[in-house]
Amino acid sequence: MKSQRWFLFLVLTMVVVYAAGSRADGVDMNDPRRALGREDDIRVDAQLHQETVSSSSPLNVRYQIQNFTAAPVAVADKVSDVSYDSETATITFSIGAEVPKDGAMPHLVLIAPGEKKVLSIGGVIQLAVPSMRSPYSAVPRFVQITVNVLRDLAPFEGLIAKQDAAAKTRTPLALTDSQFDRWMETNDAIFLNAIPVSWQADRRGISAADQGPAGSF
């Protein structure tokens, strides 16, 4: 009986360790802050780590790209941008480079045909949202993740081969006009479903607003 209990304990431990390892290696598909997007034969799953966001707060995303095409694709893994649309109350977290900054090729991570890669990136929200509590205040309610994937790598093979050496010396890899145009033509923005979030206002601003002008009652 004792040996049977020990065996069951070992099995349970292995299951827990395996489950934890699976979550660490990829995106937790059971997380309510998980989002999915797919364009043709490229699938992106992403997991937002924050439930509550506020002005100047960080956003952290873990995402995985699965390439079901017959050719390699790439993502600029160190590039992100955060913007806000007050009409839809949506924060857009854009990953990758839709437009190469300053005409230079950013660092690219390649995903081979049939391969899945898991990456992480962060960004910071910079929003001027009214701190006074009001049912009419337009505050962020959703976060939508967008991943920019480069589909045609042939024009950039020479630069990709040099990117590791260039990173060590911090030397920008300039794109030619034709390469820049090709980047714009073959970049594919994959939109994931919006994730609901809670907004936390500046507590100091709320406190001051609730108190009103000095000397008022």
N, C-alpha and C positions, 0 to 999 in steps of 0.2 A: 504493500500500500504506500509506504514511504517513497519507494523508488518511482511509483507511478505519479505521485504528486510532484516529485522532483522533475520528472520528464515533462509534465504539463507546464510546470513553471518555466522550464527551458524553452518550450515551444512558444509560450506566451511572450517571453522576453525577446525571442527572435522576431516574432511578428511585430512587436512594438518598435524594435530597432529598425526593421525593414521599412515600416511605415514612416518613421522619422527620416530615414535616409532617402526615401522616395520624395518626401516633401522638400528635403534639403537640395536634392539634385534637380528639381524642376519646380513647376508651378502647382500649388495645391488646388486641384480641380474642385474640391468641396468648399473652398473659401468663398463666402458671399461677395467678396470684393474681387473675384476673378472675372475677367472679361475675355471675349473671344472675337477674332476677326479673321476673315479669309477672303483672299482674292485669287481666283483661278486655282493654282496648285501650291499656294503658299498659305500656311496657317500660322496665326500668332495667338498665343494665350498669354495673358498678363495678370499679375496679381498686385493690387495696390495695398501697401502696408498700413496706410492711415484710414481710420474710420472717421476722424474729425479733422478738419482743416481750418486754418485761420490765416490772417494776413501775415505775410513773411514767414510762414511755416514751411518746412521741407516736405517734399513729396518723394516717396521711394517706391520704385516699381521693379518687380522681378518679372521677366518675360522670356518666353521661349518661341523660337521660330522653327517651323518644320518646312523643309523644302521638298515638295513632291514633284518638282520639275526635273527635266533631263539635263539641266545646266546649273552651275553654281550661281548663287546670289549673294548679296552682301548688305550689311547695315553699318552705318557710321555709329559705332557703339558708344562713343564718348560725347556725342552731340545731343542736346535736348533743349527744348524751349517750352515755356509755360505761358499761356495766354488765357484771357477770360472774356466771355461773351455775356453781358448782363441781360440781354433779351432772352436767352435760353437758360440763364443761370448755370452755365457750364464752363468749367475749367478744362482747357485742352492741354494735355501733356503730350508734346510731339517728340518722338525719338527718331534719331537719324537726321540726315541733312537733305531736305528737299531742294535747297539751293546752297551749293558750297560757299562758305563764307570767304570773302576776299579772293575768290578764284583759286583757292588751294584745296587739294584733296584731303579730306579728314581721314583719320584712321579707320580702316575697314575690317570688319570681321566677316570671314567667308563661311557660307553654309553650303556644303556640297550636296549634290543630288541624293535624296533619301536621308539626309542628315537632319538632326535636331540639335540646336544649341540653346543653352540657357544663359541669359545675361541679366545684369542688374544695372540700374542707373537712377540718379536722383536729380531733383530740380527744386527750385524755391518759388513759392507764390509771392508775387508783389502786387497786392491789390489795395486800392483805396475804397474800402467799403464802409458805409456809415456805421458807427459803433452804437448809436442810439437804438434801442429795441423798438421795433415798430412792425405791425403786420404787413406794412407796405414796403418795407425795406427789401431791395433786391440783393440777395446774398447768394453765394454759390451753393448749388444743390447737387451738382453732378461733377464727376471727373471723367473725361473721355480721353482714352489713350490712342494715339496715332503712331504707327511705325512706318517709317520710310525705308523701302527696300529697293536696292539697285539691282535690276534684272540682267543687264548686259554688261559683263565685266571685261570683254575683249578689248575695248579701247583703253582700259586702265591697267592692263597686265604689267606693263613696265613700271608704272608707279607703285603698284601693289608690291612688286618684288623689292622695291626700295624702302617701303614704309617703316620697317623695323629699324633700319640703319638711320633713317631720317628722324625717327622718334628719339633715338639716343642723342643725336646732335641738335634736336629741336629745329630742324631745317624744314620749312614748308615745302610741300610738293606742288608746284604750280601746274594748273590745268591749262592746256591750250584752249583756244576758242572752240575748236571742234569737239574737244573732250568735254568742255563745259556744256555745250549744246546737247551732246549725247547724254550727259548726266541728267539734264532736265527732261529729255525725251523718255528715258528708260526708268526714271524714278517712279515707284509705285507706292502711293500712300495708302496704307491699310488701316481702316477705321474700325476700332473695337467698340462694342456696346458700352454705353455710358454707365458709370458706377455711382449709385447714390452715396452722398456723404453728408455729414452734419457740419454746420458752420459754427465756429466758436469766435465770438467777437472779442475785441480788446476789452478786458475786464476793467482796466483803468478808465477807458473811454466811457463805458457803461456807467461806472460809478459816478463820474463827473456829470454825465447827462442826467442821471436820476436825481442828483442832489440839486440841480438847477443853479441859478445865479446866487452868489453869496448874499446872505441876508434874507432870502425868500423863504416862505413857509408854505 
